[in-house]
Amino acid sequence: MFVASAFAASAQDAAEATHSETGVAPDGAHGPSFPPFDSSTFPSQLLWLAITFGLFYLFLKRVVLPRIGGILEVRRDRIAQDLDQAARMKEDADQAVAAYEQELADARKKANVIGQEARDAAKAEADAERQSVEKELEAKLGEAEKRIATIKDTAMKDVGTIAEDTAAAIVQELVGGRLDKTAAAAAVKALK
């Protein structure tokens, strides 16, 4: 029992000590109120608020804002450099495109010149071939005309003889007598 009463006494002393440290009175007694709501501590709270705000303001003004401003300035410079570099690259790309288009136009002109030269060469070759074929044909035509004239002359000589023989045969059949060759030749010449 003695141990139980000693234990209870020590627990009560511990509770009182705890309540006195937190500002709460033991056994439901009303003690001092919560310090931020205690009107007797307002002046000291306002003083510490002003000091803390002033120090925080100075910290922001002297440390944080210059660092943020420096970071923003570095970013602004980097963006300006990137934009300048992009503009230079765009100019280079535009120049490359213009050079490519110029080379393409030159290549087209060269291709047109080469094509025109090929057409002209083919036309000249075809004209030369045509002229040589025409000369060959004219030569063959001349030879053919000579042969035709020779054959015609030969045929005409033979026609006279054939006509004389035929006229003599017809007269012999119709009249029943013989016709003299000189008379038949004279008759055929008279008809020509």
C-alpha positions as CSV (number, residue, x, y, z in Angstrom):
1,M,0.0,0.0,0.0
2,F,2.7,2.3,0.8
3,V,4.0,1.7,-2.7
4,A,0.7,2.5,-4.2
5,S,0.3,5.7,-2.3
6,A,3.8,6.7,-3.1
7,F,3.1,6.0,-6.8
8,A,-0.1,8.0,-6.7
9,A,1.7,10.9,-5.1
10,S,4.4,10.9,-7.6
11,A,1.9,10.8,-10.5
12,Q,0.0,13.8,-9.0
13,D,3.3,15.8,-8.7
14,A,4.2,14.9,-12.3
15,A,0.7,16.0,-13.5
16,E,1.0,19.4,-11.6
17,A,4.4,20.0,-13.0
18,T,3.2,19.2,-16.5
19,H,0.2,21.5,-16.2
20,S,2.2,24.3,-14.7
21,E,4.7,24.1,-17.6
22,T,2.0,24.3,-20.3
23,G,0.1,27.1,-18.6
24,V,-3.0,24.9,-17.9
25,A,-4.2,24.8,-14.3
26,P,-4.7,21.4,-12.9
27,D,-8.2,20.2,-12.0
28,G,-10.0,22.4,-14.5
29,A,-8.9,25.7,-12.9
30,H,-8.6,28.6,-15.4
31,G,-5.1,29.9,-15.7
32,P,-3.4,32.1,-18.2
33,S,-4.8,32.2,-21.7
34,F,-3.1,31.3,-25.1
35,P,-0.2,33.8,-25.5
36,P,-1.1,35.0,-29.0
37,F,-4.6,35.8,-27.8
38,D,-3.5,37.4,-24.6
39,S,-3.9,41.2,-24.9
40,S,-1.1,41.9,-22.4
41,T,1.5,40.4,-24.9
42,F,0.2,42.4,-28.0
43,P,3.0,45.1,-27.8
44,S,5.8,42.6,-27.7
45,Q,4.2,40.5,-30.4
46,L,3.8,43.6,-32.7
47,L,7.5,44.6,-32.0
48,W,8.7,41.1,-32.9
49,L,6.4,41.1,-36.0
50,A,7.9,44.4,-37.2
51,I,11.5,43.2,-36.5
52,T,10.8,39.8,-38.3
53,F,9.1,41.5,-41.2
54,G,11.9,44.0,-41.5
55,L,14.6,41.3,-41.5
56,F,12.6,39.2,-44.0
57,Y,12.1,42.3,-46.2
58,L,15.9,43.0,-46.1
59,F,16.7,39.4,-46.8
60,L,14.4,39.4,-49.8
61,K,15.7,42.8,-51.0
62,R,19.4,42.1,-50.6
63,V,19.7,38.3,-51.3
64,V,16.7,36.7,-53.0
65,L,15.6,39.5,-55.4
66,P,19.1,40.1,-56.8
67,R,19.6,36.4,-57.4
68,I,16.2,36.1,-59.1
69,G,17.0,39.3,-61.2
70,G,20.4,37.8,-62.2
71,I,18.7,34.5,-63.2
72,L,16.1,36.4,-65.3
73,E,18.9,38.5,-66.9
74,V,20.9,35.4,-67.8
75,R,17.8,33.8,-69.2
76,R,16.9,36.9,-71.2
77,D,20.5,37.1,-72.6
78,R,20.4,33.4,-73.4
79,I,17.1,33.8,-75.2
80,A,18.4,36.8,-77.1
81,Q,21.5,34.8,-78.2
82,D,19.3,31.9,-79.2
83,L,17.1,34.2,-81.3
84,D,20.1,35.8,-82.9
85,Q,21.6,32.4,-83.7
86,A,18.2,31.2,-85.1
87,A,18.1,34.4,-87.3
88,R,21.6,33.7,-88.6
89,M,20.7,30.1,-89.2
90,K,17.6,31.2,-91.1
91,E,19.7,33.5,-93.2
92,D,22.1,30.7,-93.9
93,A,19.2,28.4,-94.8
94,D,17.7,31.1,-97.1
95,Q,21.0,31.6,-98.8
96,A,21.4,27.8,-99.2
97,V,17.9,27.6,-100.7
98,A,18.7,30.5,-103.1
99,A,22.0,28.9,-104.1
100,Y,20.2,25.6,-104.7
101,E,17.5,27.2,-106.8
102,Q,20.1,29.1,-108.8
103,E,22.0,25.9,-109.4
104,L,18.8,24.1,-110.4
105,A,17.9,26.9,-112.8
106,D,21.5,26.7,-114.3
107,A,21.2,23.0,-114.6
108,R,17.8,23.4,-116.4
109,K,19.3,25.9,-118.8
110,K,22.3,23.5,-119.5
111,A,19.8,20.7,-120.0
112,N,17.8,22.8,-122.4
113,V,21.0,23.8,-124.3
114,I,22.2,20.2,-124.4
115,G,18.7,19.0,-125.6
116,Q,18.6,21.7,-128.2
117,E,22.1,20.8,-129.4
118,A,21.0,17.1,-129.6
119,R,17.9,18.0,-131.5
120,D,19.8,20.2,-133.9
121,A,22.5,17.5,-134.4
122,A,19.8,14.8,-135.0
123,K,18.0,17.1,-137.4
124,A,21.2,17.9,-139.3
125,E,22.0,14.2,-139.4
126,A,18.5,13.4,-140.6
127,D,18.8,16.1,-143.2
128,A,22.1,14.8,-144.4
129,E,20.8,11.2,-144.5
130,R,17.7,12.4,-146.4
131,Q,19.8,14.3,-148.9
132,S,22.0,11.3,-149.5
133,V,19.0,9.1,-149.9
134,E,17.4,11.6,-152.3
135,K,20.6,11.7,-154.3
136,E,20.7,7.9,-154.5
137,L,17.0,7.9,-155.5
138,E,17.6,10.6,-158.1
139,A,20.6,8.6,-159.5
140,K,18.5,5.4,-159.6
141,L,15.6,7.3,-161.1
142,G,17.9,8.7,-163.8
143,E,19.2,5.2,-164.5
144,A,15.6,3.8,-164.6
145,E,14.5,6.6,-166.9
146,K,17.5,5.8,-169.2
147,R,16.6,2.1,-169.1
148,I,12.9,2.9,-169.8
149,A,13.9,5.1,-172.7
150,T,16.2,2.3,-174.0
151,I,13.4,-0.2,-173.6
152,K,10.9,2.1,-175.1
153,D,13.1,2.8,-178.1
154,T,13.7,-0.9,-178.5
155,A,10.0,-1.6,-178.1
156,M,9.2,1.1,-180.6
157,K,11.5,-0.4,-183.1
158,D,10.0,-3.8,-182.5
159,V,6.5,-2.3,-182.6
160,G,7.0,-1.1,-186.1
161,T,8.2,-4.5,-187.2
162,I,5.4,-6.2,-185.3
163,A,2.9,-3.8,-186.8
164,E,4.2,-4.4,-190.3
165,D,4.0,-8.2,-189.7
166,T,0.6,-7.9,-188.2
167,A,-0.7,-5.6,-191.1
168,A,0.7,-8.1,-193.6
169,A,-1.0,-11.0,-191.8
170,I,-4.3,-9.1,-191.7
171,V,-4.2,-8.2,-195.3
172,Q,-3.3,-11.7,-196.3
173,E,-6.3,-13.1,-194.3
174,L,-8.7,-10.5,-195.6
175,V,-7.7,-10.1,-199.1
176,G,-5.9,-13.3,-199.6
177,G,-2.8,-11.9,-201.2
178,R,0.6,-11.0,-200.1
179,L,1.5,-7.5,-199.0
180,D,4.9,-6.1,-199.8
181,K,7.0,-5.3,-196.8
182,T,7.9,-1.8,-198.0
183,A,4.2,-1.0,-198.6
184,A,3.3,-2.3,-195.1
185,A,6.2,-0.3,-193.5
186,A,5.0,2.8,-195.4
187,A,1.4,2.3,-194.2
188,V,2.6,1.8,-190.5
189,K,4.7,5.0,-190.7
190,A,1.8,6.9,-192.0
191,L,-0.3,6.0,-189.0
192,K,2.3,7.0,-186.5
